[in-house]
Amino acid sequence: MKKKIGSKACIPNPALDPFQVLVGEWQTIGSHPYLPDVTLHGRTTFNWLEGGAFLIMHSEIDDPHFPDGIALFGSDDMAKTYFMLFFDERGISRKYDVTMTGNQLKWWRDEPSFSQRFTMIIEDNHKMVSTGEMSREGAAWEKDLALTYVRVQ
């Protein structure tokens, strides 16, 4: 059998150790201020990719207003920083800066036309609560998607 090119690099990335708590399958329930009377239901998974070199997130919400998405988490060990690359079914791709401090995961992007920030509090190994905010064209920050994650596996 032919050896996979670059297979020696398919190992756990020690910089991503704090993200281990995310790995698994989660049910989500949430809300969005643009849909005030709607309860959103969905699913999110976090899994190691390439032996733990990266973390991949897949997400979907059972409402046509919200696209299915994929995000890849990685690190820059020299700069001691994290980042997330996001892509969704609309063909939209974005880069977010990320921090993981204690039980708090944050990601954000500062782009003049559309900025976002997202904070997730990891309450325990079975529940996480997140809030999002957005700013369009440099206007004041407003509420965005809020989700509660409950571990399935």
N, C-alpha and C positions, 0 to 999 in steps of 0.2 A: 504494500500500500504506500502511496506517495505521501510524504510528510507535508503538512500544511505550511506554507510560506509564513515566516514570522512566528511560528508556534511557540518559540521560547519566550515570547513576550505575552503570551496568554496566561498571565499569572495575576494574583490579587495585587491591586494598587494600594499600598499601605496608607496613602493619603486619603483614600475613600473609606477607611474603616468606620468613621462616624456615621456613614450612611447605611450601615448594616441594618439598623433598626427599621428602615423603610422596606427592606426586601420582603416581598410577599404579595398577596392579592388582597385588595381592599374594596369594600362597597362604599360608595359615596352618596351623601344626601346633602343638598344645599339650596342656595338661593342666589338670585341676581337682582339688583335693584331695578333693572329694566323690565323684569317679569315679576312684579311684586306679589302676585297671588299664586305663584307656581312653585311647587317643591320639586327640585331637580334630583334625579336618581341616576347613578352611574357606577362605573367600575374603573379602578386604576390598579396597575401592577408595576412593581419595581423588581427588576432582576439584574443579576450580574451579567455582563457581556464580556466575551473573550476571556473567560477564566477569572474575571474580577478586575480587569484593566479599566473598565468603565461600568457605569450603572445606566440601565435603560428603563424609561418609564413609558407605559402605554396607558392612554386614558380615553374614556368615552362617557358621554352623558346622553341619556335617553330623551333628548329634546333636539329638534332640528336647528335650533338657534346656536348650538354649541358643537364645534367640529371635533372629530376624533383626532388625537394628537400623539406624537411620539417625541420624547425628549431624551437626550444623551447627556449624562453628567460626567465630567472629567476634572482633572486638576492640573495645576502647574506647580510642581513641588518646590521649585526654586523660589517662586514668588509667594508660595503658600496661599494660593487662591484656588477657587473652584469656579466652574462655569457650566452652563447648560445650553445646549443647542436644541431648539424646538422646531418641529415641522408638523403641519396639520393637513387635513384632507382638502383644504382650500388652496394648497400650494404655498402657504405662508410659512416663512422660516425666520426665526429670530434667535439672537444670542442674548443670554441673560448672565449677569454676574450672580454668584451664589455664596452664601455663608452658612455654615453649620456650627452653631455655638450652643453647647449644652443641649437642651431639648428644643431648640428653635432653629428651624430651617427657613432661610429667606432667599428669594431670587427676585431680581429686578432688572429693568432696562430703562435707560434714560435716552430717549429719542425724541427730539422736539415735536414731531407730529403725533406721536403716540407712546407715552411712557406707561410702564406698569410696575407694580411691586406686589409681592405675595409673601405672606408670613404664615408659617405652619408651626403650631405648637404641638409637640409630641407629648401627649399626656401620659401615655404608658405604651407598652408593647402592642396594645390592641386598639388604641384610639388616637387620632390626630385631628386637630381643629385648625382650619385655615381661613384667612381673610385676604382679599385682594383689593387693590386700589388701582385706578387709572387716571391719566391726565392726557387730554387731547389739546394739541396746539399750545402747550404751555399753560393751560388753564389750571385752576385749583384741582387738587386731588379729589376724586369721588370714589364711592364704593364700587367694587367690581364683584366678581364671583367669590362666594364664600362656600366652603365645603367642609363637612365632617367626614373623616375616613374611619371606617370600622373594619378591622382585620377579618378576612374570611379564612385565609391560610397564612 
